[in-house]
Amino acid sequence: MKAFLKTFGIFAALGIVLLLATVGYDALTKKAGTKPATEASLEADASLSDTLSDEETMSREESIEADQKAAESRAAEEIAALEAQRAALEAEKETPAPAESASPEEVPATDSTGTDKTTTASTKAPDPTQTPAPASDTNLAPDFSFTKDGTTVKLSDFYGKPTVLNFYCTWCGPCMYEMPFMQSAYERYGSEINFLIVDLLMSDSVEEVNAMYDENGYTFPKCFDNSAEGYSAYGISFIPKTYFISASGEIVDSHSGNLSDQQSLDAELDSLLGR
């Protein structure tokens, strides 16, 4: 009996120790801040929600900022366009009225690059002290010196027979257009009329004229306004320019721009001959 009680007492003591150990562990766990699994899970979900919310907020802010920058860029472009329009209008107001322009059948007496070689030509420039009367102020054709087939002559040397006086340059399209008409007329009327087809050498070259004659088989006399006397005397602004001069040296008619066709030129020459 004593042995039984002793054994029972031992087991009872062990149970009390285990109970105390369990209670102590729970107490230590609570004291250390350990929380149930459910509560920890809820806190983790809340933290993730906060993180996602922050990212969405940043995304919206970035989108708003991008929209603002785009609006500012468009506004700047519109302002720049308005400024450009205003500047163009101001420039238009300040631009002087254009001078008399050439017709489609004539071109300014400058070279093919648009440069007026009358101030840069290597040939002798017109004498500014000479003021010959323009053809429009008198019926008498202004006299001037030039070369014809290499010989220096004057227009007055050809009085006694009607004369066709034409000013041209090789780079002038309208001039080249009417050259075949001049050649045909020369072949038909050359024995009755002087054909003085004068190149404005100040904005052309002898080589270019020679090439034009060779390439097209022209046979009318080769004339050059070497010292720009003709250019000055007749006030040439646009070419081609053609004068029809009587045997007595009077200007009967003139034509600015290229002659439209062979019939027009032939009609002028027949009239010059009194036919």
Buried (B, 14 or more C-beta within 10 A) or exposed (E): EEEEEEEEEEEEEEEEEEEEEEEEEEEEEEEEEEEEEEEEEEEEEEEEEEEEEEEEEEEEEEEEEEEEEEEEEEEEEEEEEEEEEEEEEEEEEEEEEEEEEBEEBBBBBBBEEEEEBBEEBEBEBBEEEEEBEEBEEEEBBBBBBBBBEEEEBEBBEBBEEBBBBBBBBBBBEBBBBBBEBBBEBBEEBBEEBBBBBBBBBBBBBEEEBEEBBEEEEBEBBBBBBBBBBBBBBBEBBBBBBBBBBBBEBEBBEBBBBBBEEBEBBBEBBEEBEEE
